[in-house]
Amino acid sequence: METPCPLSAKYEGSFAYFTVKDRLPQILTKAIDTVHRNKNTFLEAHGEEGIEAEKKALSFFSKLRNEMQTNKPILPLIDGQPDTQIWNQYLDYQKTLLSDGEEPSWFRSPWLYVECYLYRRIQEGLLLSPPISEYDVFREAKYESFFQSQPAMLSLCGHLQELKGKMNGLSNNEVREEIHRLLQVSLWGNKCDLSISGGQDNSQKTSILSSLEDFRALILVDDMESVWKILSRNRDGHTESRTRVDIVLDNAGFELVTDFVLADAMLSLNLATEVHFHGKVMPWYVSDTTKHDFDWTIQKCLAVNNKWMSKCGQTWKENLKKGRWVYHEHLFWTLPHEYCTMAEVAPDLYTELQKSDLVFFKGDLNYRKLTGDRRWDFSVPFSQALRSFHPAPLCSIRTLKADVQVGLQAGVGERLAAAEADWMISGKYGVIQFSPVV
């Protein structure tokens, strides 16, 4: 029986009341250091007004760090943005979960909520500090990760161009094997997550393609055949058929390039006719993809002094121009809500996803929001853990970096837990996990 997910749903069995982990103060401290190091940049761009804005932002962040480390109450937002009221309503909802009359605080609130709230407060600190309100405190780290991953990107782009050069002679089975290969590349690209590493270097410096066979045993749920069955419908020779694929993005940098390569291959191999990408409206979880990151990555690929990577950048730019690729932004992706509330909180987004034939959800944060970040039994079916969230057939592509996993064969989770205490958070294991429309 389908479990409902109204906004009033309680968090029974959830990861509620986690203490603030070490990486949140670490991430905030890095943001403070970044703003301070760019003092002269703000001065050159805005004069003394830029210096005053830097001081104001640093004061805000220092106060925020104190609130976090001393378990102060969660405060309402005051920046007057389109999502401010939604966040404050969600805080009111959190108050209903506490029966002792206490206020929600940093140590007494669901871990997922506290994490999201931190990134939204970082954004608030900048919004309240004009004229540096548009500054992305994580951009330098994202840029550095991109450049450090270039060798792996060059290899991947070369592979894609070779594939496209011979695609007319490929059998259906060879196309299937290639899509399986690129799905795995997209999966292991998800290891490059700066929010997990605290903003430290976590780039991909070597080619993943040569290691896929070694990694295959680390895929705990392999639903690539279910993905193939949907994608292969378009290879029947009927040009009027339409297949839309959506990708809810995770990290910029190497992972984003793996997503671009997968999207390019699906179009080139006549497995999809359009690919829609969904990114964040603000800097989020250090390395999550924004519109700036999306456009910047394509431009940098285009400008690289390598014929394969430059060719990829040119194709991707043309795909956007021709409408074969479409980029979407929506505030819902940077709200604390789990996805089973989307139809209620963001019905326009839910309706948009219903137009898709297949939606890929990349990464750990998306998985946590898909499943509500709850302590499910490992063997609970993925479709059941989604509760009422079934806009279209969907597939989670994720390396495990948080304490939630469903859809495993009986006993697998328990055996892994007995052998490796950190198996759910190390990023060593991955899933390509499918759910049909229920």
Secondary structure, DSSP 8 states (H G I E B T S, - for coil): ------TT---TTB-TT----THHHHHHHHHHHHHHHTHHHHHHHHTHHHHHHHHHHHHHHHHHHHHHHTT-B-----S--TTHHHHHHHHHHHHHT-TTS---BTTSS-HHHHHHHHHHHHHHHHHTSTTSTT--TTHHHHHHHHHHTHHHHHHHHHHHHHHHHSGGG--HHHHHHHHHHHHHHHHHHTT--TTTTTTS-----S-SGGGHHHHGGGEEEE-HHHHHHHHGGG-SS-TT---EEEEE--BSTHHHHHHHHHHHHHHHTTS-SEEEEEEBSS--TTTB-BHHHHHHHHHHHHHSS-HHHHHHHHHHHHHHHHTSEEEEE-GGGGSS--GGGHHHH-HHHHHHHTT-SEEEEEHHHHHHHHHTTB---TTS-HHHHTTT--SS-EEEEEE--SS------TTHHHHHHHH-TTTTTSS--EEEEEE---
